[in-house]
């Protein structure tokens, strides 16, 4: 190949030994893509080994966002920094919510992508209940507001002393 490679293009290649005018068997076909401009977008697809409950975040503590069925393909947007989780298109797409899946539960359609975006992911949800403030605070009922030294407002909130 003597011509320059085109930007934003996927190329495939194979090799074979050539000796004394005879070609040997060809290698497995491989691929690579060019992204000289840094603006190319390539679709990366995965499919689960079996039905998979896709999560709202990269940890089983997050709730279920949807289901990816065995044999169904979906697009990958990014991989977690540790390489264990994938951010994917949710086939049950509700309000544009993507979902997360453990990389080990999927196979890539084609080769493992080159240059897949990396992401940190959201913080884990808290396992601790949110504490209820002590004393006077704006969200108290009328009775609790009075009991804590506040004055009930006409809008249903509590005006607390400073």
C-alpha positions in Angstrom: 0.0 0.0 0.0 1.5 3.3 -1.1 -1.4 5.7 -0.8 -2.0 7.5 2.6 -4.7 6.0 4.8 -8.1 7.8 4.9 -9.1 9.3 8.2 -12.1 7.8 10.0 -11.9 4.5 8.2 -11.7 0.8 9.3 -9.1 -1.2 7.5 -8.7 -5.0 7.5 -5.6 -7.0 6.8 -4.2 -10.5 6.5 -0.7 -11.8 6.0 0.6 -14.9 4.3 4.2 -16.2 3.9 5.5 -16.2 0.4 8.4 -18.5 -0.4 9.7 -19.7 -3.8 6.6 -18.4 -5.6 4.2 -20.1 -3.3 1.9 -18.5 -0.8 1.3 -20.1 2.6 -2.1 -19.9 4.4 -3.4 -16.5 5.3 -3.6 -15.4 8.9 -6.8 -14.5 10.7 -8.2 -11.3 9.4 -7.5 -8.4 11.7 -8.7 -4.8 11.7 -7.6 -1.3 12.8 -9.0 2.1 12.3 -7.6 5.6 11.6 -8.5 8.6 13.7 -5.9 11.2 12.7 -8.4 14.0 13.3 -9.5 12.7 16.7 -13.1 13.3 15.7 -14.0 9.8 14.3 -16.8 7.8 15.9 -16.9 4.1 15.5 -19.8 2.0 16.8 -18.8 -0.7 19.3 -21.4 -3.5 19.9 -21.7 -6.1 22.6 -24.1 -9.0 23.3 -24.6 -10.8 26.7 -23.7 -14.4 27.1 -27.2 -14.8 28.7 -30.1 -12.5 29.7 -28.6 -9.6 31.7 -30.1 -7.1 34.1 -28.4 -3.8 33.1 -27.8 -1.5 36.1 -28.1 2.2 36.7 -24.5 2.4 37.8 -21.3 0.3 37.9 -22.0 -1.7 41.0 -24.7 -4.3 42.0 -25.9 -1.7 44.6 -27.4 0.3 41.8 -30.9 -0.6 40.7 -31.9 -2.2 37.4 -32.3 0.1 34.4 -33.4 -2.5 31.9 -32.6 -5.9 30.4 -30.4 -7.0 27.6 -31.5 -10.4 26.3 -29.2 -13.2 25.1 -28.4 -12.6 21.5 -29.4 -9.0 21.6 -26.8 -6.5 20.6 -26.3 -3.0 22.1 -23.9 -0.1 21.7 -21.1 0.5 24.1 -20.3 4.2 24.9 -17.5 3.8 27.4 -15.5 1.5 29.7 -14.9 2.2 33.4 -11.4 3.3 34.4 -10.7 -0.1 36.0 -11.9 -1.9 32.8 -14.5 -4.0 34.6 -17.7 -2.1 33.6 -19.3 -0.9 30.4 -21.7 2.0 29.8 -24.1 0.8 27.2 -27.2 1.8 25.3 -30.2 0.6 27.4 -32.5 -1.5 25.0 -35.4 -0.6 27.4 -34.3 3.0 26.9 -36.5 5.1 29.3 -35.9 8.8 29.1 -32.5 8.3 27.5 -31.0 6.5 30.5 -28.0 4.4 29.7 -27.0 1.4 31.8 -24.0 -0.4 33.1 -22.9 -4.0 32.7 -20.0 -6.1 33.9 -17.6 -6.5 31.0 -17.1 -10.2 31.8 -20.8 -10.9 31.1 -20.6 -9.8 27.5 -18.8 -10.6 24.3 -17.8 -7.9 21.8 -19.2 -8.1 18.3 -15.9 -8.1 16.4 -12.7 -7.3 18.1 -12.2 -5.5 21.4 -12.5 -1.8 20.4 -9.4 0.4 20.1 -9.7 3.7 21.9 -13.0 3.1 23.7 -13.7 6.1 25.9 -13.0 5.6 29.6 -15.2 6.9 32.4 -15.1 7.2 36.2 -18.8 6.4 36.8 -21.1 7.7 39.4 -20.5 7.5 43.2 -22.0 4.5 44.9 -25.3 5.0 46.5 -25.2 5.4 50.3 -26.1 2.4 52.4 -26.7 4.7 55.4 -30.2 6.1 55.9 -30.4 9.9 55.5 -30.4 11.2 59.1 -33.4 13.2 60.2 -32.3 16.7 61.4 -32.7 17.3 65.1 -34.4 20.3 66.5 -36.2 22.8 64.3 -36.1 22.7 60.5 -38.2 23.9 57.7 -39.9 20.6 56.8 -41.5 19.9 60.2 -45.2 19.4 60.7 -47.1 22.2 62.4 -47.2 20.4 65.7 -43.4 19.5 65.6 -42.6 23.0 64.5 -44.3 24.4 67.6 -42.7 21.8 69.9 -39.2 22.8 68.6 -39.7 26.5 69.1 -40.7 27.4 65.5 -43.6 29.3 64.0 -45.8 27.5 61.4 -46.0 29.5 58.1 -49.1 29.7 55.9 -47.3 27.8 53.2 -46.9 24.8 55.5 -43.3 25.2 56.3 -41.7 26.0 59.7 -39.9 29.3 60.5 -37.2 28.3 63.0 -35.6 30.6 65.5 -31.9 31.4 64.8 
